[in-house]
Amino acid sequence: MELLDQLEAENPEDPALAPKDLSEWACIYIKYLQIMRKLETAYDQMVHPQKRQDMRKALEACIGRMLEIRHWMVRLNRGLDFINLDDILVDLKLGPEVLEVPVPKYFIEDRAKELDDRDKFLEALIDKYNVKGPGASAIIRIGAPLGEDEAILMIQKNERGRQARERARLAAIAKRQRQIEDRRVRLGVTLSHEEAARKIQAAIRGFLWRRRIRKEADKELMFIGMKPKPRDPKRDPQSQESKNLMRRKRVQLEHAREYDEAIVNLKNKVRELEGQDMRETIQDKVNAWFVEKRNPETGEYPDFPEADDGGSRVILNPPPPTLASLLEDVVGDGKKGKDGKKDAGKDAKGKGKKDDKKGKKGDDGMGSGEAEKITAVFIPSIEAGVQEFVAKWQDRDEQDNFHQKFDGELVKDELRPIVFEEIRLQVDVEMRVLLQNLKDLVEAERAAKLGKKGKKKKGKKKKGKKGKKDKKKGKKKKDPTADRSIESLFAELVSNGILQQCPHVHVRDYLGSSSFMAATLEKANIIPDPSMAQVRQALTEYCILPLGSQFIHERAPYTKSVLLYGAEKTGKTLMAQAIANLSGSNFFDISPRNTDGKYPGKNVAMMVHMVFKVARTMAPSVIYLDEAEKVFLTDKKKLKEFGSTEPFSRIKKELLKECKSLAPGERVLVLGNSREPYICAKKDEKAFMNFWAKHIFMPLPDYASRRVVWPGLFERHQGRLTYEFDLSTLAHISDGYSSGLLDMVVHSMLTKRRIERLRTAPVDIPEVLQWMCKVEPISREVDEALRRFMDKTPAMAVLKGGGKPGTAGSKPGTADKKGKKGAKKGKK
């Protein structure tokens, strides 16, 4: 119902109330995001197999519409991919967590068996070829290894210190025991039994009184919310909820298995009971069509429709009449009719030409006066999905289906069209044979009358058709691996370390917070850096959601390549692996360093062809390209500095060729990482910039993000910061460090021994600083170079060049062209 309300809000009866500017579309986008989150939760927890299928249609249509609005907002935002909605969230009284785009769980869960089989096959191949996996995360190495004598002296010193500490501890225990014994003797001498008993009772009463007061104070603090309530494991709502979810998942799998078994049984039953009636119906209609379309003068029968054109489906469901045929029916046979035909043809042609001209002008957004509109591909899908769900389930009586198992009658209704299509194909084969026999009879009768043989024309026609087909086949591109199976290509790529097993990481592992001052900075004409939360949001929408669903990828705005650029250890590789993991994609690593020494010389074309062929066949797939800027370098001197056996740019030509052929629906994404995008210059820079559809900047964590990153890293490495820890100071001190460098600091500091001592000796700032001093922060020169590259990206170049913000149809760069003309005149 909320989806339908949202469609009404988008398309109100009064056109003046329709959303126009960025803020209005942002409110609609946020609402779609909330609806998507609810639908995804409902789909994940629902146990009825048929309801889940119908709900998935509405969910995918909602996701697609959300992506359409997102791309439209980017256009309204002057082409900038990161849209700051701080003010709008404040007006709506919502927190920044509302903008976190959830990744649907069904991307993985609905393909669980397929992905499990793929992982097992991949592991078996890795073991067979002894392929080395990715290395462990880096830690800080302190100094060079010690010599044998130095190591022995250090061990002796540590052992002497340990023994001294142990002797001191035993001496302190013995001293304490002597003090206790002396006190017992002294109390026994000075006090009588009654006095000692009274003192003990008073001490016990005081202890109980203090405990009661403490309990009452704790209750008071819990009541006002200043202290968390103790959790009873039996009554803990979170543990109960997790148990319910697990139980519901088990029920969901059982019902799905029963539904799959019922489909096979009920399909056979429908074919047995209703198949003969379907066959007779199709045969009667086709026979009637033979009689109707037979030429009464010559007695010739019509040609049966080809299988590519639909076969008997064209006969059973004829297409609607065209406009030209309707005009011919209306116009008479006289002169007036002929004139009417000519006039109608002229009008139609004239209108068509005018419409074409208008369309061409409208594409540029200039000349027609009409503003460019948002695409609405998914609105019919939303309406159809909601109507189908309401028609099936809203008024359905399910009193007898408490356990929410499949509905047999609905299954039969779904299977009837499938059985009908199978029988139709069988009848088509039979009717083609029958029609050929009838044609042979007609030809034989004609030949008997005329004394000629009648089968020559057919042979000529067939030869002509074959010749055309051969010509078409000749135009197709040759496949150098046509004689090899996909399994063999898959195994070869695994053996060379190109097809890799992706670690199980999530987008939320990219820790970071939202920015709370970005909208204010924009009002001051300052373009802020994207926050880490915005990076997560953008990559989820541009990469994960389209890759995870065939329906969305075919219809949503298409993004074939994405570049992640930023300083060292800013989370680029982590996000690439998260995209592949959450969308259930294969992970192909064609980075220059990974493929160096493999497929030398001209064999590199075969490697790129194999990668894209396997990626398309086993979609979804992510093709990963680390150090992407070095692939586009043409300077041979710079290429020699990288110390590789093969030039890094050797895959450029084939990569460009294969990427051009990528199309919506193939679910293949080329994902590039770059830490030095600024080393490309002139023509290389232009080629590098134009290759990528999206350029995503991976920023250094700001103060708000560092306050989130530090506790998250300690929890990731089995540590914990105390409440007394001065996190604000540490966040200020660690300015200029990337998330990967901070992770290296925490990982190096929290050794196994240090984790055991955290209770007695918690981590403090001096200890963290001691380890931070051993890591160099990101230099200012690198940061400035990255920002200069960011200014050259397409969207930023328009802004810096003085493009008008918010105008959808403006043509940036006209002022520059005039300036260049003036400069040329001056030179002359």
C-alpha positions in Angstrom: 0.0 0.0 0.0 2.9 2.4 0.7 4.3 1.7 -2.7 1.0 2.7 -4.3 0.8 5.8 -2.2 4.4 6.6 -3.3 3.4 6.3 -7.0 0.5 8.7 -6.4 2.9 11.2 -4.7 5.2 11.0 -7.7 2.4 11.5 -10.3 -0.3 13.6 -8.7 -3.4 14.6 -10.6 -2.3 18.3 -10.6 1.0 18.5 -12.6 1.9 21.6 -10.5 2.3 19.4 -7.4 4.7 16.9 -9.1 8.3 16.9 -7.7 10.7 19.1 -9.5 13.8 20.1 -7.5 16.4 18.0 -5.7 14.9 18.3 -2.2 11.5 17.0 -3.3 13.0 14.1 -5.2 15.2 13.4 -2.1 12.1 13.0 0.1 10.7 10.5 -2.4 14.0 8.7 -2.5 14.2 8.4 1.3 10.6 7.0 1.3 11.4 4.4 -1.3 14.5 3.4 0.8 12.3 2.9 3.8 9.8 0.8 1.9 12.6 -1.3 0.4 13.9 -2.0 3.9 10.4 -3.2 5.0 9.8 -5.3 1.9 13.2 -6.9 2.2 12.6 -7.8 5.9 9.1 -9.2 5.0 10.5 -11.3 2.1 13.4 -12.6 4.2 11.0 -13.8 7.0 8.0 -15.0 5.0 7.6 -18.8 4.9 4.9 -19.2 2.2 6.7 -20.1 -1.0 4.2 -18.6 -3.4 3.8 -15.3 -1.5 7.6 -14.9 -1.5 7.6 -15.2 -5.3 5.0 -12.5 -5.7 6.6 -10.2 -3.0 10.0 -10.5 -4.7 8.5 -8.9 -7.9 7.4 -5.9 -5.9 10.7 -5.7 -4.0 12.8 -5.8 -7.1 10.6 -3.2 -8.8 10.9 -1.0 -5.7 14.8 -1.3 -5.8 14.8 -0.5 -9.5 12.7 2.6 -9.0 14.9 3.7 -6.2 18.0 3.4 -8.4 16.2 5.4 -11.2 15.5 8.2 -8.7 19.0 8.0 -7.4 20.5 8.5 -10.9 18.0 11.4 -11.6 19.1 13.1 -8.3 22.7 12.8 -9.5 21.8 14.7 -12.6 20.0 17.4 -10.6 23.0 17.6 -8.3 25.2 18.8 -11.2 26.5 15.3 -11.9 28.0 14.8 -8.5 27.6 11.2 -7.2 27.5 12.1 -3.5 24.3 14.0 -2.5 24.3 15.6 0.9 20.9 15.3 2.5 21.7 16.5 6.1 19.1 19.4 6.0 16.4 17.2 4.6 17.0 14.5 7.3 16.7 17.2 10.0 13.4 18.5 8.5 12.1 14.9 8.4 13.3 14.2 11.9 15.3 11.2 10.8 18.8 10.0 11.6 21.6 9.4 9.2 21.2 5.6 9.5 18.1 5.9 7.3 20.4 6.4 4.3 22.2 3.2 4.8 21.1 1.0 1.8 20.5 -2.6 3.0 21.8 -5.4 0.8 19.0 -8.0 0.2 19.9 -11.3 1.8 18.2 -13.3 -1.0 21.1 -12.4 -3.3 23.0 -15.1 -1.5 20.4 -17.2 0.3 18.3 -18.0 -2.8 21.5 -19.2 -4.6 22.9 -20.9 -1.5 23.3 -24.4 -3.1 24.7 -23.0 -6.4 27.3 -20.8 -4.5 28.2 -23.7 -2.2 28.9 -26.0 -5.1 30.9 -23.3 -6.8 33.0 -22.7 -3.7 33.7 -26.4 -3.3 34.8 -26.7 -6.9 37.0 -23.7 -6.5 38.6 -25.0 -3.3 39.3 -28.4 -5.0 41.0 -26.6 -7.9 43.0 -24.4 -5.6 44.3 -27.5 -3.7 45.0 -29.3 -6.9 47.1 -26.6 -8.5 48.5 -25.4 -5.1 47.5 -21.8 -5.8 48.6 -19.3 -3.1 45.7 -17.3 -1.5 45.8 -13.7 -0.5 48.2 -12.9 2.4 47.2 -12.0 5.9 46.7 -8.4 6.9 50.0 -6.5 7.5 51.4 -5.8 11.0 54.1 -3.5 12.1 57.6 -5.1 12.2 59.8 -3.8 14.9 63.5 -3.8 14.0 65.6 -6.5 12.4 65.8 -10.1 13.8 68.2 -10.6 16.7 71.4 -12.6 16.6 71.8 -15.8 18.6 73.9 -14.3 21.4 71.6 -11.3 21.8 68.5 -13.5 21.8 70.0 -15.7 24.6 71.0 -12.7 26.7 67.5 -11.2 26.3 65.8 -14.5 27.3 68.1 -14.8 30.4 67.2 -11.3 31.5 63.5 -11.9 31.1 63.8 -15.2 32.9 65.6 -13.6 35.9 63.0 -10.9 36.1 60.2 -13.4 36.0 61.8 -15.4 38.8 62.3 -12.3 40.9 58.6 -11.3 40.4 57.5 -14.8 41.4 59.6 -14.7 44.6 58.2 -11.3 45.5 54.7 -12.5 45.0 55.2 -15.6 47.2 56.8 -13.4 49.9 53.8 -11.0 49.8 51.4 -14.0 50.2 53.4 -15.3 53.2 53.4 -11.9 54.8 49.7 -11.5 54.4 49.0 -14.9 56.0 51.2 -14.0 59.0 49.2 -10.8 59.5 45.9 -12.7 59.4 47.2 -15.2 62.0 48.4 -12.4 64.3 45.1 -10.6 64.0 43.2 -13.8 64.9 45.3 -14.4 67.9 44.9 -10.7 69.0 41.1 -10.9 68.6 40.9 -14.1 70.5 42.8 -12.7 73.5 41.0 -9.4 73.8 37.4 -10.3 72.9 35.0 -12.7 74.5 32.9 -15.0 72.4 29.7 -12.8 72.9 31.5 -9.6 71.9 33.0 -11.3 68.9 29.6 -12.6 67.9 28.0 -9.2 68.3 30.7 -7.5 66.2 30.3 -10.2 63.5 26.5 -9.7 63.5 26.9 -5.9 63.2 29.3 -6.3 60.3 26.8 -8.7 58.6 23.9 -6.3 59.1 26.0 -3.4 57.7 26.9 -5.5 54.7 23.3 -6.5 54.0 22.1 -2.9 54.5 24.7 -1.6 52.0 23.8 -4.3 49.5 20.1 -3.4 49.8 20.8 0.3 49.3 23.0 -0.5 46.3 20.2 -2.6 44.8 17.7 0.1 45.2 20.0 2.6 43.7 20.6 0.3 40.7 16.9 -0.1 40.2 16.5 3.6 40.3 19.2 4.1 37.7 17.8 1.3 35.5 14.3 2.9 35.7 15.5 6.3 34.5 17.7 4.6 31.8 21.1 5.5 33.2 22.1 1.9 33.7 21.4 -1.1 31.4 19.2 -3.9 32.9 20.9 -7.3 33.4 20.1 -9.7 30.7 18.5 -13.0 31.5 19.7 -15.5 28.8 16.3 -17.2 28.8 14.3 -13.9 28.5 16.8 -11.9 26.4 14.7 -10.5 23.5 17.7 -10.5 21.1 18.5 -14.1 21.7 14.8 -15.0 21.4 14.6 -13.1 18.1 17.7 -14.8 16.6 16.2 -18.2 17.6 12.9 -17.3 16.0 14.7 -16.2 12.8 16.6 -19.4 12.6 13.5 -21.5 13.2 11.7 -19.5 10.5 14.5 -20.1 8.0 14.3 -23.8 8.6 10.5 -23.8 8.0 11.1 -21.6 4.9 13.5 -24.2 3.4 11.1 -27.1 4.2 8.2 -25.4 2.5 10.3 -24.5 -0.5 11.4 -28.1 -0.9 7.8 -29.3 -0.6 6.7 -26.7 -3.2 9.4 -27.8 -5.7 8.3 -31.5 -5.3 4.7 -30.5 -5.8 5.5 -28.7 -9.0 6.8 -31.9 -10.6 3.8 -34.0 -9.4 1.1 -31.5 -10.3 2.6 -30.8 -13.7 2.3 -34.5 -14.6 -1.3 -34.5 -13.3 -2.2 -31.4 -15.3 -0.7 -33.0 -18.5 -2.7 -36.2 -17.9 -6.0 -34.6 -17.1 -6.0 -31.5 -19.4 -3.3 -32.2 -22.0 -5.5 -34.0 -24.5 -8.1 -31.1 -24.5 -5.3 -28.6 -25.0 -3.9 -30.6 -27.9 -7.3 -30.8 -29.6 -7.9 -27.1 -29.2 -4.6 -26.2 -30.8 -5.1 -28.6 -33.7 -8.7 -27.3 -34.4 -7.5 -23.7 -34.5 -4.5 -24.5 -36.7 -6.7 -26.6 -39.1 -9.2 -23.7 -39.3 -6.3 -21.4 -40.1 -5.2 -23.6 -42.9 -8.7 -23.5 -44.4 -9.1 -19.8 -43.9 -5.7 -18.8 -45.4 -5.8 -21.3 -48.4 -5.9 -19.6 -51.8 -9.3 -20.4 -53.3 -8.0 -20.0 -56.9 -4.8 -22.0 -56.8 -5.6 -24.2 -53.8 -2.1 -23.4 -52.2 -1.7 -23.6 -48.5 0.0 -20.8 -46.5 3.5 -21.3 -45.0 3.5 -22.3 -41.4 5.0 -19.5 -39.1 8.7 -20.1 -38.3 9.7 -21.1 -34.7 11.7 -17.9 -34.4 8.5 -15.9 -35.1 6.5 -17.8 -32.5 5.1 -20.8 -34.5 1.4 -21.5 -33.9 1.4 -18.8 -31.2 0.9 -16.3 -34.1 -2.2 -18.3 -35.1 -3.6 -18.7 -31.6 -3.0 -15.1 -30.5 -2.8 -13.0 -33.7 -1.0 -9.6 -33.3 -3.3 -6.5 -33.2 -3.8 -4.8 -36.6 -1.4 -2.0 -37.6 -2.4 1.7 -38.1 -1.9 1.3 -41.9 -4.3 -1.6 -42.1 -6.9 0.2 -40.1 -6.6 3.2 -42.4 -7.0 1.0 -45.4 -10.2 -0.5 -43.9 -11.7 2.9 -43.3 -10.9 4.4 -46.7 -13.2 3.3 -49.5 -12.4 1.8 -53.0 -13.3 5.0 -55.0 -11.2 8.1 -55.9 -12.0 9.7 -52.6 -10.7 6.7 -50.9 -7.4 6.9 -52.9 -7.1 10.6 -52.1 -7.8 9.8 -48.5 -5.1 7.2 -48.4 -2.6 9.6 -49.9 -3.5 12.4 -47.5 -3.4 10.0 -44.5 0.0 8.7 -45.6 1.3 12.2 -46.0 -0.1 13.3 -42.6 1.4 10.2 -41.0 4.8 10.8 -42.6 4.7 14.5 -41.8 3.8 13.8 -38.1 6.5 11.2 -37.9 9.1 13.6 -39.2 7.9 16.3 -36.8 8.0 13.9 -33.9 11.5 12.8 -34.9 12.7 16.4 -35.0 11.1 17.1 -31.6 12.6 13.9 -30.2 16.0 14.9 -31.5 15.7 18.3 -30.0 14.4 16.9 -26.7 17.4 14.6 -26.4 19.7 17.5 -26.2 17.3 19.4 -23.9 17.6 22.4 -26.2 15.2 23.9 -28.8 12.0 22.1 -27.8 11.4 24.0 -24.6 10.4 20.8 -22.8 12.4 19.9 -19.7 14.1 16.5 -19.5 12.1 13.9 -17.6 13.1 11.0 -15.3 12.8 7.5 -16.7 9.9 5.4 -15.5 10.8 1.9 -16.5 9.9 0.3 -13.2 6.6 2.0 -12.5 4.5 -0.5 -14.5 6.4 -3.3 -12.8 5.5 -1.9 -9.4 1.9 -1.5 -10.3 1.7 -5.0 -11.8 3.5 -6.6 -8.8 1.2 -4.9 -6.2 -1.9 -5.7 -8.2 -0.9 -9.4 -8.6 -0.2 -9.7 -4.9 -3.4 -8.0 -3.9 -5.5 -10.0 -6.3 -4.1 -13.3 -5.2 -3.7 -12.9 -1.4 -5.7 -10.0 0.0 -9.1 -11.6 0.1 -7.9 -15.2 0.1 -9.3 -17.4 2.9 -6.3 -19.1 4.6 -8.0 -20.4 7.8 -7.0 -24.0 6.9 -3.4 -23.0 6.0 -2.1 -22.0 9.4 1.4 -23.4 8.6 1.6 -21.3 5.4 2.3 -24.2 3.0 1.8 -23.9 -0.8 -1.6 -23.6 -2.4 -2.2 -26.5 -4.9 -4.8 -24.7 -7.0 -2.6 -21.8 -7.5 0.2 -24.1 -8.5 -2.0 -25.7 -11.2 -3.0 -22.2 -12.5 0.7 -21.4 -12.8 1.6 -24.7 -14.5 -1.2 -24.7 -17.1 0.5 -22.1 -19.4 3.8 -24.1 -19.2 2.1 -27.4 -20.1 0.1 -25.6 -22.9 3.4 -24.2 -24.3 5.1 -27.7 -24.2 2.1 -29.3 -26.0 1.9 -26.4 -28.5 5.6 -27.1 -29.5 4.7 -30.8 -30.0 1.7 -29.9 -32.1 3.7 -27.5 -34.2 6.0 -30.3 -35.3 3.0 -32.5 -36.2 1.2 -29.7 -38.1 4.3 -28.8 -40.1 4.5 -32.4 -41.3 0.8 -32.3 -42.1 1.0 -29.0 -44.0 4.0 -30.3 -46.0 2.0 -33.4 -47.0 -0.9 -31.2 -48.0 1.4 -28.9 -50.1 2.9 -32.0 -51.8 -0.6 -33.2 -52.7 -1.5 -29.8 -54.3 1.8 -29.8 -56.2 1.3 -33.3 -57.4 -2.2 -32.4 -58.6 -0.9 -29.4 -60.4 2.0 -31.3 -61.9 -0.4 -34.0 -63.1 -2.5 -31.3 -64.8 0.4 -29.4 -66.3 2.8 -32.3 -66.8 5.6 -30.7 -64.8 7.4 -31.6 -61.6 6.4 -29.4 -58.7 9.1 -29.5 -56.1 11.8 -27.3 -57.7 10.7 -24.0 -56.3 10.9 -25.3 -52.7 14.5 -26.3 -53.2 15.4 -22.9 -54.5 13.8 -21.1 -51.6 15.5 -23.4 -49.1 18.9 -22.7 -50.7 18.3 -19.0 -50.6 17.4 -19.1 -46.9 20.5 -21.2 -46.1 22.7 -18.8 -48.0 21.3 -15.9 -46.0 21.9 -17.7 -42.7 25.5 -18.6 -43.8 26.1 -15.0 -44.6 24.8 -13.9 -41.2 27.0 -16.5 -39.5 30.0 -15.3 -41.4 29.6 -11.9 -39.9 29.8 -13.2 -36.3 33.1 -12.8 -34.4 35.2 -16.0 -34.2 35.6 -17.5 -30.8 39.1 -18.9 -30.3 37.9 -21.1 -27.4 34.8 -22.5 -29.1 36.2 -26.1 -28.8 36.7 -25.9 -25.0 34.2 -26.3 -22.2 33.6 -23.6 -19.6 34.8 -26.0 -16.9 38.2 -26.3 -18.6 38.5 -22.5 -19.0 37.4 -22.0 -15.4 40.1 -24.5 -14.2 42.8 -22.8 -16.3 42.0 -19.3 -14.8 42.1 -20.8 -11.3 45.4 -22.5 -11.9 46.9 -19.1 -13.0 45.5 -17.3 -10.0 43.2 -15.1 -12.0 39.9 -16.5 -10.7 40.2 -16.2 -7.0 38.2 -17.2 -3.9 36.7 -14.0 -2.4 36.9 -13.6 1.4 33.6 -13.2 3.2 33.6 -9.5 3.9 30.7 -7.1 4.2 30.1 -3.4 3.2 29.7 -2.6 6.9 33.3 -3.7 7.5 34.2 -0.4 5.8 33.8 1.5 9.1 32.9 5.2 9.0 30.3 7.8 9.9 28.1 10.2 8.0 29.1 13.9 7.6 27.0 16.3 9.5 28.3 19.6 8.0 28.3 18.7 4.3 25.1 20.6 3.4 26.3 23.7 5.2 29.6 23.6 3.3 27.7 23.3 0.0 25.7 26.4 0.8 29.0 28.2 1.3 30.1 27.1 -2.3 32.5 24.5 -0.8 32.3 21.0 -2.3 33.0 18.7 0.7 34.7 15.3 0.6 32.3 12.3 0.5 31.8 10.7 3.9 32.6 7.0 4.4 28.8 6.3 4.8 28.2 7.9 1.4 30.9 5.7 -0.2 29.1 2.6 1.2 25.8 3.9 -0.1 27.1 4.7 -3.6 28.9 1.4 -4.1 25.8 -0.6 -2.9 23.6 1.2 -5.4 25.9 1.3 -8.4 27.4 -2.2 -8.0 25.8 -4.6 -5.6 22.1 -4.1 -6.2 22.3 -4.3 -10.1 24.7 -7.3 -9.9 22.5 -9.2 -7.5 19.4 -9.2 -9.7 19.0 -10.0 -13.4 15.7 -8.1 -13.5 17.3 -4.9 -12.1 20.4 -5.1 -14.2 18.4 -5.3 -17.4 16.3 -2.3 -16.7 18.1 0.0 -14.2 20.5 2.8 -15.4 23.6 0.9 -16.6 27.0 1.2 -15.0 29.6 -1.1 -16.6 32.8 0.1 -14.9 33.6 1.8 -11.6 37.0 3.3 -10.5 37.8 3.5 -6.8 40.7 5.9 -6.2 42.3 7.2 -3.1 45.4 7.1 -0.9 47.1 3.9 0.3 45.1 1.6 2.6 41.8 3.5 2.4 39.6 0.4 1.9 39.6 0.0 -1.9 40.3 -3.7 -2.1 38.0 -4.4 0.9 35.1 -2.7 -0.9 35.9 -4.6 -4.2 35.8 -7.9 -2.3 32.6 -6.9 -0.5 30.9 -6.1 -3.8 31.8 -9.6 -5.2 30.9 -11.4 -1.9 27.5 -9.7 -1.3 26.3 -10.1 -4.9 27.5 -13.7 -5.1 29.8 -12.8 -8.0 32.9 -14.6 -9.3 36.1 -12.5 -8.6 38.6 -12.2 -11.5 41.8 -10.5 -10.7 43.5 -9.3 -14.0 45.8 -6.7 -12.2 49.1 -6.2 -14.0 51.1 -7.6 -11.0 48.9 -10.6 -10.7 49.1 -11.5 -14.4 52.8 -10.6 -14.8 54.7 -13.5 -16.5 51.4 -15.3 -17.4 50.2 -15.5 -21.0 53.3 -13.7 -22.5 53.3 -11.8 -25.8 50.2 -12.1 -27.9 48.6 -14.7 -25.6 47.4 -11.8 -23.5 44.4 -11.5 -25.9 43.5 -15.1 -25.2 43.6 -14.4 -21.4 41.3 -11.3 -21.6 38.9 -13.2 -23.9 38.8 -16.2 -21.6 38.1 -13.9 -18.5 35.2 -12.1 -20.2 33.8 -15.3 -21.7 33.7 -17.1 -18.3 32.5 -14.0 -16.6 29.5 -13.7 -18.9 28.7 -17.4 -18.8 28.9 -17.6 -15.0 27.4 -14.2 -14.2 27.3 -12.3 -12.0 31.0 -11.5 -12.1 33.4 -8.8 -10.9 36.6 -8.2 -13.0 39.1 -6.5 -10.7 41.9 -4.3 -11.9 44.4 -3.1 -9.2 46.8 -0.3 -10.1 44.5 0.5 -13.0 46.3 3.8 -13.9 49.4 1.8 -15.0 47.4 -0.1 -17.6 46.7 3.2 -19.5 50.3 4.5 -19.4 52.1 4.7 -22.7 55.4 6.2 -21.4 57.9 3.3 -21.8 60.3 4.9 -19.3 57.7 5.0 -16.5 56.6 1.4 -17.3 60.2 0.1 -16.9 60.3 1.6 -13.4 57.6 -0.8 -12.1 60.0 -3.7 -12.4 57.8 -6.2 -14.3 58.7 -8.8 -16.9 55.8 -7.7 -19.1 54.6 -4.1 -19.7 51.6 -3.2 -17.5 49.8 -1.7 -20.5 49.7 -4.9 -22.5 46.0 -5.7 -21.7 44.8 -2.2 -22.6 43.7 -2.8 -26.2 41.9 -6.1 -25.5 40.3 -4.7 -22.3 38.8 -1.7 -24.2 37.5 -4.0 -26.9 35.8 -6.4 -24.5 34.3 -3.6 -22.3 32.7 -2.0 -25.3 30.8 -5.2 -26.0 29.3 -5.4 -22.4 25.6 -4.9 -22.4 22.8 -4.6 -19.7 21.7 -8.0 -18.5 25.1 -9.6 -18.7 25.8 -8.7 -15.1 29.6 -8.2 -15.5 31.3 -5.3 -13.7 34.8 -4.0 -14.3 36.1 -2.6 -11.0 39.3 -0.6 -10.9 41.5 0.5 -8.0 44.0 3.3 -8.2 46.2 4.9 -5.5 48.2 7.1 -8.0 45.7 8.1 -10.7 47.6 11.4 -11.2 50.6 9.7 -12.9 48.6 9.5 -16.2 49.2 12.6 -18.3 47.7 14.2 -21.5 46.3 11.5 -23.8 46.7 8.7 -21.2 44.8 10.7 -18.6 41.9 11.3 -21.1 41.7 7.6 -22.0 41.9 6.6 -18.4 39.2 9.1 -17.3 36.8 8.2 -20.1 37.1 4.4 -19.6 35.3 4.5 -16.2 31.6 5.3 -16.0 31.9 6.3 -12.3 34.8 7.7 -10.3 34.4 7.1 -6.6 36.9 8.9 -4.2 37.9 6.9 -1.1 38.5 9.6 1.5 40.6 9.6 4.7 38.4 9.3 7.7 37.3 12.6 9.2 36.8 13.2 13.0 33.3 11.7 13.1 34.5 8.6 11.2 37.6 8.2 13.4 35.4 8.1 16.5 33.6 5.1 14.9 36.7 3.5 13.4 38.8 3.1 16.5 36.3 1.2 18.7 35.3 -0.9 15.6 38.9 -1.9 15.0 39.5 -2.9 18.6 36.3 -5.1 18.5 37.4 -6.7 15.2 40.7 -7.7 16.8 39.1 -9.1 20.0 39.9 -6.1 22.1 37.8 -3.4 23.8 38.2 0.2 24.8 37.0 1.1 28.3 34.4 3.8 29.0 37.1 6.0 30.6 39.2 5.9 27.4 39.6 9.4 25.9 38.4 8.6 22.4 38.0 12.3 21.4 41.6 13.0 21.9 42.7 9.9 20.0 40.4 10.9 17.1 42.0 14.3 16.9 45.6 13.0 17.1 45.0 10.4 14.4 44.1 13.0 11.7 45.8 12.1 8.4 45.9 8.4 8.9 43.9 6.1 6.6 41.6 3.3 8.0 44.1 0.6 6.8 47.0 2.2 8.8 44.8 2.4 11.9 43.9 -1.2 11.4 47.6 -2.1 11.1 48.3 -0.2 14.4 45.5 -2.1 16.3 46.4 -5.5 14.8 50.1 -5.1 15.8 49.3 -3.8 19.3 46.7 -6.5 20.2 48.8 -9.6 20.4 47.5 -12.7 22.0 49.3 -11.9 25.3 48.1 -8.3 25.2 44.4 -9.4 24.8 44.7 -11.6 27.9 46.0 -8.7 29.9 43.3 -6.2 28.8 41.2 -6.8 32.0 44.0 -5.9 34.4 45.8 -3.4 32.1 43.4 -1.6 29.7 44.7 0.2 26.6 45.5 3.9 27.1 46.5 6.7 24.7 50.3 6.6 25.3 50.3 2.9 24.3 48.4 3.6 21.1 50.7 6.6 20.3 53.7 4.4 20.8 52.5 2.2 18.0 51.2 5.0 15.8 54.6 6.7 15.8 55.9 3.6 13.9 53.6 4.3 10.9 53.8 7.2 8.5 50.5 9.1 7.9 49.4 10.0 4.4 51.6 12.9 3.2 50.1 16.2 2.2 51.6 16.0 -1.3 49.7 12.7 -2.1 46.5 14.2 -0.8 46.9 17.3 -2.9 47.7 15.3 -6.0 44.6 13.2 -5.5 42.5 16.3 -5.1 43.9 17.7 -8.4 42.9 14.5 -10.1 39.4 14.7 -8.5 39.0 18.2 -10.0 39.6 16.7 -13.5 36.8 14.1 -13.2 33.8 14.8 -15.5 31.4 16.2 -12.9 34.0 18.3 -11.1 35.4 19.6 -14.4 31.9 20.9 -15.3 31.6 22.7 -12.0 35.1 24.2 -12.1 34.5 25.3 -15.7 31.5 27.4 -14.6 28.7 25.0 -15.6 25.2 26.2 -14.3 24.2 24.0 -11.3 20.9 22.2 -11.5 20.2 22.8 -15.2 19.6 19.5 -16.9 19.8 20.7 -20.5 22.8 23.0 -20.3 25.8 22.4 -22.5 28.9 23.1 -20.5 32.0 24.1 -22.3 30.5 26.6 -24.8 32.2 29.6 -23.1 35.5 27.8 -23.3 35.1 27.3 -27.1 34.4 30.9 -27.6 37.4 31.8 -25.6 39.6 29.5 -27.7 38.3 31.1 -30.9 39.1 34.5 -29.6 42.6 33.3 -28.6 43.2 32.0 -32.1 42.1 35.3 -33.7 44.5 37.1 -31.4 47.4 34.9 -32.5 46.6 35.6 -36.1 
